[in-house]
Every structure is written in structure tokens, then in C-alpha cells.
Amino acid sequence: MKISIIDSIKALPPLSSTIIQINKIYADENSTIKDMAKVIEHDPMIIANILKIANSPLYGFGREIKNVAQAVALFGMNMTRSIAVGNSIRKLLNVDMQPYGVTSDEFAHISSLQATLIVNWYKKVDRNKAEKLYLAAFLQETGKILLASEIIQNDETISFASEVENSNNLAMVEKTYCGVTCGEVTALVFKHWGFDDEFIDMIKYSDDPSLAPESIKEYATALNIVKTIVPINKPFSEMSINFGLKRAADAGYNTQLLEDAIGNIMDALKE
């Protein structure tokens, strides 16, 4: 890995006090949804993001969600934590995604789509694993922010963006230009911030699940399938969906469950 990327990770600012408190509440089995809502109520930016997502047709709650307590109760602690952490981290890292050909808002939307797909698919595979995977799916592309910065600093935006636009293997493009993939960078970012080893490893191996330890392989494979179907350059394209379904079939999944989840999300996006 390039020294410049390692230095960028080491120089990352600490997580906000709100996110640290949210993580503590999530880790405490005696904590309640009310405890989490009380912490979030003191952060207007997190409130705005949670309410925006709660009222998205992707979640289909069927009524307007007007306050954070209501949103937290509907999402549950795991998904609430994921949304809060994900949006706060993107703000903290000052997103400029020009090398990937998307705006910061589009990047955030694609991350949200990946998380939505994983939870809609995996809750029918294994609900407990779906909760673990949601945060990882929501944050697995975080490393692209640092890779984009590296590309911009090296004045390679035009050539990189051209390859990204036409590529069906973004990890390979990242490896060619930066010597490292997004999954590997993201894993180091969350290691720097003290996240647990299982979470870090499922993201680390998401670009090549065949290298993952057996205890992590299913998680890494699921994340890989989701970002194959919803890549930053071709989200939900016919080709991306076909590639993702092929990988799911090769991994032994019931692809009908995945197809149903894809169809539900694409229908919601048309609303």
C-alpha cells in the first residue's frame, strides 16, 4: 500500500462524540432504543439523515416519519447505528468522488442502496446475519473516498474515471492505480477507528472472498455480491445484476430470494 494512503488513514480525525456514544449504547446489551434516541436527539445532522432515509420509498413504512424516536423504533438499534455512523463518516472525510464519476450525494445513495439490498435479501436467508451485514454494506465503500483523494492528488482523475466508467471490476482498477483495493483501505480505516475484528475482516475480504477465513467467508461473499449488483459506476444495470446473480448461484445461494429483493428495490426506486 502506498505510504500516502497509510499516512492519510493515520491522519484521520477521531469519530464524533455522538458516534462514540452510539457505538457504546449498541455494544451494551442492557441499553434500549430510547437510550439511542436520546443521544441522536442532540445531533441535528444525524436526525436529518435518519428522517430522510426513514421517509424514502425504499423502506416503505407507509406513513410519514416525523421524529427521531419514531424512526429509531422502526429501524431498530442496528440499522439506526448504521445510518448514523455511515453519514457521519462521509461528512467527516469531506467526500470528493469525481474520479469515480459520481457526486457525494450519489455516492451516499449508492451506499444506502447496497445496505438496503443486503438487508432485504439476507433477512430471508438469516435475519441475525442480515443485521451484522447491514452496517458493513453501508460502509464498505468508504475507502473509495481516500482512493479518490489519492487519484486527484496524483492528477490521474481523467484516466481513472475513464477506466471506472467502462469497468466491470472496480477493484482491479483501484489496484492498478493505487496498489490496493477499496475493501483493503476501508478495513484499515475502521481498524484505525477501533471497530471489531469481524466487521473489519468481512470488508477486507469483500473484494476477493476466496481469500477469507472460513468464519468470515459467507459475510465477505454476500458483500461482494451486493457491490457487484450495485457498483458505483453501474448500479442495478442489467449486466451488474446478471454478474451478481451468477456469483450468488456459484456460492450456493437461492438466487430467487436475491432476485425478489432486487425487484422490490427497483420498484421502489420508480416511485
FIDOGU-396708 format. One record per atom (N, C-alpha, C): x, y, z; residue in three letters. Coordinates in steps of 0.02 Angstrom, whole numbers, always signed. Layout:
<recs>
x/y/z/residuo
X/Y/Z/ALA
...
</recs>
This chain:
<recs>
x/y/z/residuo
+42/-60/+0/MET
+0/+0/+0/MET
+44/+62/+0/MET
+23/+113/-38/LYS
+62/+174/-42/LYS
+67/+209/+26/LYS
+125/+236/+39/ILE
+136/+272/+102/ILE
+86/+329/+110/ILE
+70/+362/+55/SER
+24/+420/+58/SER
-45/+399/+84/SER
-69/+339/+64/ILE
-134/+316/+87/ILE
-131/+297/+161/ILE
-76/+263/+180/ILE
-67/+245/+251/ILE
-65/+308/+294/ILE
-29/+359/+270/ASP
-25/+422/+308/ASP
-93/+455/+313/ASP
-133/+451/+259/SER
-200/+480/+260/SER
-244/+447/+313/SER
-237/+381/+319/ILE
-276/+344/+368/ILE
-255/+363/+439/ILE
-189/+366/+450/LYS
-163/+385/+516/LYS
-184/+455/+536/LYS
-194/+498/+486/ALA
-211/+568/+500/ALA
-286/+580/+507/ALA
-326/+527/+499/LEU
-399/+536/+504/LEU
-418/+562/+573/LEU
-464/+609/+575/PRO
-487/+635/+640/PRO
-527/+582/+677/PRO
-533/+589/+743/PRO
-573/+540/+781/PRO
-647/+546/+764/PRO
-683/+493/+779/LEU
-755/+495/+770/LEU
-787/+545/+819/LEU
-844/+572/+801/SER
-877/+620/+845/SER
-899/+587/+910/SER
-909/+628/+960/SER
-931/+602/+1025/SER
-999/+568/+1019/SER
-1041/+593/+974/THR
-1107/+562/+964/THR
-1100/+491/+938/THR
-1056/+482/+889/ILE
-1046/+415/+860/ILE
-1014/+368/+912/ILE
-968/+393/+951/ILE
-938/+353/+1004/ILE
-991/+330/+1054/ILE
-1036/+376/+1072/GLN
-1090/+358/+1119/GLN
-1138/+307/+1087/GLN
-1154/+316/+1023/ILE
-1198/+269/+988/ILE
-1167/+199/+988/ILE
-1102/+195/+974/ASN
-1068/+130/+974/ASN
-1069/+98/+1043/ASN
-1060/+138/+1095/LYS
-1061/+112/+1163/LYS
-1130/+85/+1181/LYS
-1182/+122/+1162/ILE
-1250/+100/+1176/ILE
-1265/+36/+1138/ILE
-1243/+33/+1076/TYR
-1255/-27/+1036/TYR
-1221/-89/+1066/TYR
-1161/-78/+1094/ALA
-1122/-134/+1122/ALA
-1148/-156/+1190/ALA
-1188/-114/+1223/ASP
-1214/-129/+1289/ASP
-1281/-165/+1284/ASP
-1282/-228/+1302/GLU
-1343/-268/+1294/GLU
-1401/-244/+1338/GLU
-1385/-202/+1387/ASN
-1437/-176/+1432/ASN
-1467/-110/+1407/ASN
-1438/-83/+1353/SER
-1463/-20/+1326/SER
-1527/-31/+1287/SER
-1564/+23/+1279/THR
-1629/+19/+1245/THR
-1630/+67/+1185/THR
-1682/+59/+1145/ILE
-1692/+104/+1088/ILE
-1701/+176/+1112/ILE
-1732/+184/+1170/LYS
-1741/+252/+1197/LYS
-1674/+283/+1213/LYS
-1626/+243/+1238/ASP
-1560/+269/+1253/ASP
-1526/+296/+1190/ASP
-1533/+258/+1135/MET
-1503/+279/+1073/MET
-1537/+342/+1045/MET
-1602/+344/+1050/ALA
-1639/+402/+1025/ALA
-1619/+466/+1063/ALA
-1608/+460/+1128/LYS
-1588/+518/+1168/LYS
-1521/+546/+1145/LYS
-1474/+503/+1128/VAL
-1409/+526/+1105/VAL
-1416/+561/+1037/VAL
-1454/+530/+992/ILE
-1461/+557/+924/ILE
-1498/+624/+925/ILE
-1542/+634/+973/GLU
-1581/+696/+976/GLU
-1538/+758/+985/GLU
-1475/+749/+1004/HIS
-1431/+806/+1013/HIS
-1388/+821/+951/HIS
-1400/+784/+897/ASP
-1360/+794/+836/ASP
-1407/+806/+777/ASP
-1418/+869/+758/PRO
-1466/+886/+705/PRO
-1450/+854/+638/PRO
-1385/+847/+621/MET
-1366/+817/+557/MET
-1387/+743/+553/MET
-1375/+707/+607/ILE
-1394/+636/+608/ILE
-1470/+630/+606/ILE
-1505/+673/+643/ILE
-1578/+672/+641/ILE
-1604/+681/+570/ILE
-1575/+731/+535/ALA
-1597/+745/+466/ALA
-1587/+686/+420/ALA
-1529/+653/+427/ASN
-1514/+596/+384/ASN
-1559/+536/+398/ASN
-1571/+523/+463/ILE
-1614/+467/+481/ILE
-1686/+478/+457/ILE
-1711/+538/+465/LEU
-1780/+552/+443/LEU
-1785/+551/+367/LEU
-1733/+573/+332/LYS
-1733/+571/+259/LYS
-1738/+499/+235/LYS
-1698/+455/+265/ILE
-1698/+385/+244/ILE
-1763/+350/+266/ILE
-1787/+367/+325/ALA
-1848/+336/+350/ALA
-1908/+351/+305/ALA
-1907/+409/+273/ASN
-1963/+429/+230/ASN
-1950/+413/+156/ASN
-1897/+377/+143/SER
-1882/+355/+75/SER
-1928/+297/+56/SER
-1950/+293/-7/PRO
-1993/+237/-28/PRO
-1958/+169/-24/PRO
-1891/+170/-17/LEU
-1854/+108/-12/LEU
-1874/+68/+50/LEU
-1896/+103/+102/TYR
-1913/+68/+164/TYR
-1988/+57/+173/TYR
-2028/+93/+135/GLY
-2100/+80/+132/GLY
-2135/+76/+199/GLY
-2121/+124/+244/PHE
-2154/+122/+309/PHE
-2228/+140/+304/PHE
-2248/+171/+249/GLY
-2320/+182/+237/GLY
-2349/+244/+269/GLY
-2309/+280/+308/ARG
-2332/+342/+337/ARG
-2272/+388/+349/ARG
-2285/+452/+354/GLU
-2230/+499/+364/GLU
-2200/+491/+434/GLU
-2134/+487/+435/ILE
-2098/+481/+499/ILE
-2075/+551/+518/ILE
-2100/+577/+574/LYS
-2089/+648/+590/LYS
-2038/+661/+645/LYS
-2021/+610/+685/ASN
-1973/+622/+739/ASN
-1924/+564/+745/ASN
-1868/+578/+777/VAL
-1814/+529/+780/VAL
-1832/+468/+822/VAL
-1871/+477/+875/ALA
-1891/+420/+917/ALA
-1931/+370/+877/ALA
-1976/+396/+835/GLN
-2017/+354/+792/GLN
-1973/+316/+742/GLN
-1925/+353/+712/ALA
-1881/+322/+662/ALA
-1837/+268/+694/ALA
-1809/+282/+752/VAL
-1767/+233/+786/VAL
-1806/+171/+805/VAL
-1868/+180/+827/ALA
-1910/+123/+845/ALA
-1924/+79/+784/ALA
-1934/+110/+727/LEU
-1948/+72/+666/LEU
-1886/+38/+638/LEU
-1830/+73/+638/PHE
-1768/+45/+611/PHE
-1737/-7/+658/PHE
-1742/+4/+723/GLY
-1706/-38/+770/GLY
-1636/-10/+782/GLY
-1602/-35/+833/MET
-1538/-7/+853/MET
-1484/-18/+800/MET
-1483/-77/+768/ASN
-1430/-92/+721/ASN
-1433/-48/+660/ASN
-1491/-42/+629/MET
-1497/-1/+569/MET
-1489/+73/+584/MET
-1514/+94/+642/THR
-1506/+164/+662/THR
-1432/+181/+670/THR
-1396/+137/+704/ARG
-1324/+147/+712/ARG
-1289/+151/+644/ARG
-1308/+106/+599/SER
-1277/+104/+533/SER
-1286/+170/+495/SER
-1348/+195/+495/ILE
-1362/+257/+460/ILE
-1324/+315/+491/ILE
-1324/+319/+557/ALA
-1289/+373/+592/ALA
-1214/+372/+579/ALA
-1185/+313/+586/VAL
-1112/+306/+576/VAL
-1094/+320/+504/VAL
-1131/+292/+457/GLY
-1116/+300/+386/GLY
-1116/+372/+364/GLY
-1169/+408/+379/ASN
-1174/+477/+358/ASN
-1124/+522/+393/ASN
-1111/+509/+456/SER
-1062/+549/+493/SER
-992/+540/+466/SER
-975/+479/+448/ILE
-908/+464/+421/ILE
-898/+498/+354/ILE
-949/+496/+311/ARG
-941/+528/+246/ARG
-932/+604/+254/ARG
-967/+633/+302/LYS
-959/+704/+315/LYS
-889/+718/+342/LYS
-866/+675/+386/LEU
-800/+683/+418/LEU
-744/+681/+366/LEU
-752/+639/+315/LEU
-699/+629/+266/LEU
-702/+678/+207/LEU
-750/+723/+207/ASN
-753/+775/+156/ASN
-751/+745/+85/ASN
-807/+715/+66/VAL
-811/+675/+5/VAL
-801/+714/-59/VAL
-755/+692/-101/ASP
-749/+716/-170/ASP
-740/+654/-214/ASP
-794/+634/-247/MET
-794/+571/-283/MET
-787/+579/-359/MET
-760/+636/-381/GLN
-753/+650/-452/GLN
-717/+593/-491/GLN
-663/+563/-464/PRO
-630/+509/-501/PRO
-676/+449/-516/PRO
-727/+440/-474/TYR
-774/+384/-485/TYR
-834/+405/-526/TYR
-836/+468/-547/GLY
-890/+492/-591/GLY
-956/+502/-558/GLY
-956/+512/-491/VAL
-1019/+525/-455/VAL
-1010/+584/-408/VAL
-1066/+613/-387/THR
-1064/+665/-336/THR
-1064/+633/-267/THR
-1052/+673/-217/SER
-1053/+647/-149/SER
-1122/+621/-130/SER
-1175/+654/-154/ASP
-1243/+631/-140/ASP
-1257/+565/-175/ASP
-1234/+558/-236/GLU
-1244/+495/-273/GLU
-1205/+438/-239/GLU
-1146/+454/-214/PHE
-1106/+404/-179/PHE
-1143/+380/-116/PHE
-1170/+428/-79/ALA
-1208/+411/-18/ALA
-1269/+369/-35/ALA
-1302/+386/-91/HIS
-1362/+349/-112/HIS
-1344/+278/-131/HIS
-1289/+268/-166/ILE
-1269/+200/-185/ILE
-1251/+159/-124/ILE
-1218/+189/-75/SER
-1202/+154/-13/SER
-1267/+132/+22/SER
-1316/+176/+22/SER
-1381/+161/+52/SER
-1416/+104/+15/SER
-1410/+105/-52/LEU
-1441/+51/-92/LEU
-1408/-16/-78/LEU
-1342/-17/-70/GLN
-1308/-79/-54/GLN
-1332/-107/+13/GLN
-1339/-62/+62/ALA
-1362/-84/+128/ALA
-1435/-107/+125/ALA
-1477/-72/+86/THR
-1547/-92/+80/THR
-1553/-160/+47/THR
-1512/-171/-5/LEU
-1514/-236/-39/LEU
-1492/-293/+8/LEU
-1439/-282/+46/ILE
-1415/-336/+90/ILE
-1468/-354/+142/ILE
-1500/-304/+170/VAL
-1548/-319/+223/VAL
-1612/-350/+195/VAL
-1634/-327/+137/ASN
-1694/-356/+106/ASN
-1683/-427/+82/ASN
-1623/-441/+59/TRP
-1605/-508/+37/TRP
-1592/-554/+97/TRP
-1548/-532/+142/TYR
-1523/-577/+193/TYR
-1571/-589/+251/TYR
-1621/-546/+259/LYS
-1669/-559/+313/LYS
-1709/-622/+297/LYS
-1709/-644/+233/LYS
-1742/-706/+214/LYS
-1693/-765/+212/LYS
-1629/-749/+219/VAL
-1577/-801/+223/VAL
-1561/-817/+295/VAL
-1544/-764/+333/ASP
-1528/-771/+404/ASP
-1533/-701/+435/ASP
-1587/-689/+473/ARG
-1601/-622/+498/ARG
-1544/-595/+542/ARG
-1515/-639/+584/ASN
-1460/-616/+628/ASN
-1400/-594/+587/ASN
-1384/-631/+536/LYS
-1328/-612/+492/LYS
-1344/-549/+453/LYS
-1407/-540/+436/ALA
-1428/-480/+399/ALA
-1412/-417/+439/ALA
-1422/-420/+505/GLU
-1408/-362/+547/GLU
-1333/-347/+549/GLU
-1293/-400/+551/LYS
-1220/-389/+550/LYS
-1198/-359/+484/LYS
-1227/-384/+430/LEU
-1206/-363/+363/LEU
-1228/-293/+345/LEU
-1281/-269/+375/TYR
-1309/-204/+356/TYR
-1257/-148/+364/TYR
-1225/-143/+421/LEU
-1176/-90/+432/LEU
-1117/-99/+385/LEU
-1094/-160/+376/ALA
-1037/-172/+331/ALA
-1054/-152/+260/ALA
-1114/-168/+236/ALA
-1134/-149/+169/ALA
-1140/-73/+162/ALA
-1165/-41/+214/PHE
-1174/+31/+213/PHE
-1107/+68/+210/PHE
-1054/+36/+239/LEU
-990/+71/+245/LEU
-934/+41/+203/LEU
-948/-14/+167/GLN
-893/-50/+134/GLN
-858/-10/+79/GLN
-890/+42/+53/GLU
-859/+82/+0/GLU
-823/+144/+28/GLU
-819/+151/+93/THR
-787/+210/+125/THR
-717/+221/+99/THR
-679/+168/+87/GLY
-610/+175/+63/GLY
-605/+211/-3/GLY
-659/+212/-42/LYS
-658/+247/-106/LYS
-647/+322/-97/LYS
-666/+348/-41/ILE
-656/+419/-27/ILE
-581/+435/-25/ILE
-543/+392/+10/LEU
-471/+403/+14/LEU
-436/+386/-52/LEU
-461/+336/-87/LEU
-432/+319/-152/LEU
-445/+376/-202/LEU
-505/+405/-200/ALA
-520/+462/-244/ALA
-473/+520/-230/ALA
-460/+533/-166/SER
-414/+586/-147/SER
-344/+573/-174/SER
-322/+510/-170/GLU
-256/+491/-196/GLU
-253/+502/-272/GLU
-305/+483/-307/ILE
-307/+492/-380/ILE
-304/+566/-399/ILE
-342/+607/-362/ILE
-342/+679/-375/ILE
-273/+709/-363/ILE
-242/+690/-308/GLN
-175/+716/-292/GLN
-123/+696/-344/GLN
-132/+637/-374/ASN
-85/+613/-424/ASN
-103/+637/-495/ASN
-154/+680/-499/ASP
-176/+708/-563/ASP
-193/+653/-614/ASP
-229/+602/-590/GLU
-247/+546/-634/GLU
-323/+539/-640/GLU
-359/+592/-623/THR
-432/+589/-621/THR
-463/+569/-688/THR
-440/+599/-742/ILE
-471/+587/-807/ILE
-461/+514/-829/ILE
-400/+489/-825/SER
-387/+420/-848/SER
-421/+369/-802/SER
-419/+382/-736/PHE
-451/+337/-688/PHE
-526/+335/-700/PHE
-557/+394/-707/ALA
-629/+398/-717/ALA
-650/+362/-781/ALA
-609/+367/-833/SER
-624/+333/-896/SER
-625/+257/-887/SER
-576/+231/-849/GLU
-574/+159/-837/GLU
-631/+136/-792/GLU
-646/+177/-742/VAL
-702/+160/-696/VAL
-768/+156/-735/VAL
-779/+204/-780/GLU
-842/+207/-818/GLU
-855/+142/-857/GLU
-802/+112/-882/ASN
-810/+54/-926/ASN
-793/-13/-893/ASN
-776/-11/-829/SER
-752/-72/-797/SER
-807/-113/-764/SER
-799/-179/-766/ASN
-842/-224/-728/ASN
-805/-251/-667/ASN
-745/-225/-655/ASN
-705/-246/-598/ASN
-668/-186/-569/ASN
-704/-148/-527/LEU
-676/-86/-499/LEU
-616/-100/-454/LEU
-617/-157/-420/ALA
-561/-174/-376/ALA
-496/-179/-415/ALA
-500/-206/-476/MET
-441/-212/-517/MET
-415/-144/-539/MET
-461/-99/-555/VAL
-441/-31/-575/VAL
-407/+4/-516/VAL
-437/-4/-457/GLU
-407/+27/-396/GLU
-338/-2/-383/GLU
-330/-67/-390/LYS
-266/-99/-378/LYS
-213/-74/-427/LYS
-233/-65/-489/THR
-186/-42/-541/THR
-160/+29/-525/THR
-205/+73/-505/TYR
-186/+143/-494/TYR
-157/+155/-424/TYR
-183/+121/-374/CYS
-164/+137/-305/CYS
-128/+80/-268/CYS
-125/+22/-300/GLY
-91/-35/-268/GLY
-131/-68/-214/GLY
-195/-50/-208/VAL
-237/-76/-154/VAL
-310/-69/-176/VAL
-353/-112/-149/THR
-425/-107/-165/THR
-462/-68/-112/THR
-523/-50/-129/CYS
-565/-13/-82/CYS
-576/-52/-18/CYS
-589/-118/-24/GLY
-601/-159/+35/GLY
-543/-158/+83/GLY
-483/-161/+57/GLU
-423/-161/+99/GLU
-414/-94/+134/GLU
-427/-39/+98/VAL
-421/+28/+128/VAL
-475/+37/+181/VAL
-536/+18/+165/THR
-592/+26/+212/THR
-577/-12/+277/THR
-550/-73/+271/ALA
-535/-113/+330/ALA
-485/-76/+375/ALA
-435/-45/+345/LEU
-385/-9/+384/LEU
-415/+54/+417/LEU
-461/+86/+382/VAL
-495/+145/+410/VAL
-532/+126/+474/VAL
-568/+70/+472/PHE
-608/+51/+531/PHE
-565/+18/+584/PHE
-509/-9/+565/LYS
-460/-32/+616/LYS
-433/+29/+653/LYS
-418/+82/+616/HIS
-394/+145/+646/HIS
-445/+172/+696/HIS
-509/+163/+682/TRP
-562/+190/+725/TRP
-586/+139/+777/TRP
-553/+82/+781/GLY
-567/+35/+835/GLY
-628/-8/+828/GLY
-651/-21/+767/PHE
-708/-65/+758/PHE
-686/-138/+769/PHE
-734/-182/+779/ASP
-717/-251/+796/ASP
-687/-289/+737/ASP
-649/-341/+752/ASP
-611/-378/+701/ASP
-656/-412/+649/ASP
-712/-439/+671/GLU
-757/-473/+624/GLU
-782/-424/+571/GLU
-804/-366/+593/PHE
-828/-314/+548/PHE
-773/-294/+499/PHE
-713/-283/+524/ILE
-656/-263/+483/ILE
-640/-316/+430/ILE
-638/-379/+451/ASP
-618/-432/+406/ASP
-670/-447/+352/ASP
-734/-441/+368/MET
-784/-455/+316/MET
-778/-404/+260/MET
-759/-343/+276/ILE
-749/-292/+225/ILE
-681/-302/+190/ILE
-630/-318/+228/LYS
-563/-327/+200/LYS
-563/-378/+143/LYS
-601/-432/+152/TYR
-601/-486/+102/TYR
-659/-482/+52/TYR
-696/-427/+54/SER
-755/-422/+11/SER
-739/-417/-63/SER
-678/-396/-80/ASP
-659/-392/-150/ASP
-636/-459/-177/ASP
-615/-504/-133/ASP
-595/-572/-153/ASP
-611/-620/-96/ASP
-675/-641/-91/PRO
-696/-685/-35/PRO
-660/-752/-33/PRO
-630/-773/-88/SER
-595/-837/-88/SER
-536/-837/-41/SER
-511/-778/-23/LEU
-453/-772/+22/LEU
-475/-768/+96/LEU
-539/-762/+108/ALA
-565/-751/+176/ALA
-560/-814/+218/ALA
-547/-806/+283/PRO
-552/-863/+329/PRO
-623/-890/+328/PRO
-632/-954/+344/GLU
-697/-986/+339/GLU
-750/-950/+381/GLU
-730/-924/+439/SER
-778/-891/+483/SER
-805/-826/+454/SER
-771/-800/+405/ILE
-789/-735/+375/ILE
-815/-743/+304/ILE
-802/-799/+273/LYS
-813/-807/+201/LYS
-884/-792/+180/LYS
-934/-815/+217/GLU
-1003/-802/+197/GLU
-1018/-727/+196/GLU
-995/-692/+248/TYR
-1006/-619/+251/TYR
-972/-583/+194/TYR
-909/-601/+181/ALA
-870/-568/+128/ALA
-902/-582/+60/ALA
-927/-643/+51/THR
-960/-662/-12/THR
-1024/-622/-23/THR
-1064/-615/+29/ALA
-1127/-577/+24/ALA
-1113/-505/+7/ALA
-1063/-475/+40/LEU
-1044/-405/+25/LEU
-1021/-398/-47/LEU
-982/-447/-70/ASN
-957/-445/-139/ASN
-1014/-449/-189/ASN
-1063/-491/-176/ILE
-1120/-498/-220/ILE
-1160/-433/-224/ILE
-1169/-401/-167/VAL
-1208/-339/-165/VAL
-1172/-283/-202/VAL
-1107/-276/-193/LYS
-1074/-222/-229/LYS
-1061/-239/-303/LYS
-1070/-302/-320/THR
-1069/-321/-391/THR
-1134/-299/-424/THR
-1189/-306/-389/ILE
-1254/-287/-416/ILE
-1265/-211/-414/ILE
-1236/-179/-362/VAL
-1245/-106/-354/VAL
-1175/-72/-353/VAL
-1137/-79/-407/PRO
-1072/-45/-409/PRO
-1081/+30/-418/PRO
-1031/+67/-400/ILE
-1036/+140/-402/ILE
-1044/+166/-473/ILE
-1020/+128/-522/ASN
-1023/+153/-591/ASN
-1084/+127/-630/ASN
-1113/+70/-609/LYS
-1170/+42/-647/LYS
-1221/+10/-600/LYS
-1248/+48/-552/PRO
-1294/+18/-504/PRO
-1357/-10/-536/PRO
-1371/-73/-522/PHE
-1431/-107/-547/PHE
-1436/-109/-623/PHE
-1379/-106/-658/SER
-1381/-116/-730/SER
-1395/-190/-743/SER
-1420/-205/-803/GLU
-1435/-275/-820/GLU
-1373/-319/-813/GLU
-1317/-293/-836/MET
-1254/-331/-832/MET
-1233/-342/-760/MET
-1237/-290/-718/SER
-1217/-296/-648/SER
-1261/-346/-611/SER
-1326/-344/-625/ILE
-1371/-392/-593/ILE
-1355/-463/-613/ILE
-1342/-473/-677/ASN
-1326/-540/-701/ASN
-1262/-567/-671/ASN
-1211/-523/-667/PHE
-1148/-543/-635/PHE
-1159/-563/-562/PHE
-1199/-521/-527/GLY
-1211/-534/-456/GLY
-1250/-598/-445/GLY
-1300/-611/-486/LEU
-1339/-672/-480/LEU
-1296/-734/-495/LEU
-1251/-727/-543/LYS
-1206/-782/-559/LYS
-1160/-798/-499/LYS
-1135/-745/-467/ARG
-1092/-756/-408/ARG
-1132/-787/-351/ARG
-1193/-766/-343/ALA
-1236/-794/-291/ALA
-1249/-868/-304/ALA
-1263/-885/-367/ALA
-1275/-955/-385/ALA
-1213/-997/-373/ALA
-1155/-970/-393/ASP
-1092/-1006/-383/ASP
-1077/-1018/-309/ASP
-1101/-972/-267/ALA
-1089/-978/-194/ALA
-1141/-1022/-160/ALA
-1190/-1046/-198/GLY
-1239/-1092/-170/GLY
-1301/-1060/-142/GLY
-1313/-996/-156/TYR
-1372/-962/-131/TYR
-1435/-980/-172/TYR
-1492/-973/-141/ASN
-1556/-975/-176/ASN
-1564/-907/-211/ASN
-1551/-906/-276/THR
-1550/-841/-311/THR
-1618/-809/-316/THR
-1672/-847/-307/GLN
-1739/-818/-311/GLN
-1749/-766/-256/GLN
-1722/-781/-196/LEU
-1727/-733/-141/LEU
-1692/-667/-158/LEU
-1635/-673/-190/LEU
-1597/-613/-210/LEU
-1633/-576/-266/LEU
-1660/-613/-315/GLU
-1697/-581/-369/GLU
-1758/-544/-343/GLU
-1792/-573/-294/ASP
-1851/-540/-265/ASP
-1831/-475/-231/ASP
-1775/-476/-194/ALA
-1751/-416/-159/ALA
-1733/-361/-210/ALA
-1699/-381/-263/ILE
-1681/-333/-316/ILE
-1744/-302/-347/ILE
-1793/-345/-363/GLY
-1855/-321/-393/GLY
-1892/-272/-348/GLY
-1894/-287/-283/ASN
-1929/-243/-236/ASN
-1896/-174/-233/ASN
-1830/-173/-233/ILE
-1794/-109/-229/ILE
-1803/-69/-294/ILE
-1797/-103/-350/MET
-1804/-68/-414/MET
-1875/-40/-422/MET
-1925/-76/-396/ASP
-1994/-50/-398/ASP
-1999/+12/-354/ASP
-1968/+10/-296/ALA
-1971/+68/-250/ALA
-1936/+128/-281/ALA
-1882/+117/-318/LEU
-1845/+173/-348/LEU
-1886/+208/-403/LEU
-1935/+173/-430/LYS
-1977/+203/-483/LYS
-2030/+247/-455/LYS
-2043/+242/-390/GLU
-2098/+280/-359/GLU
-2081/+354/-353/GLU
</recs>
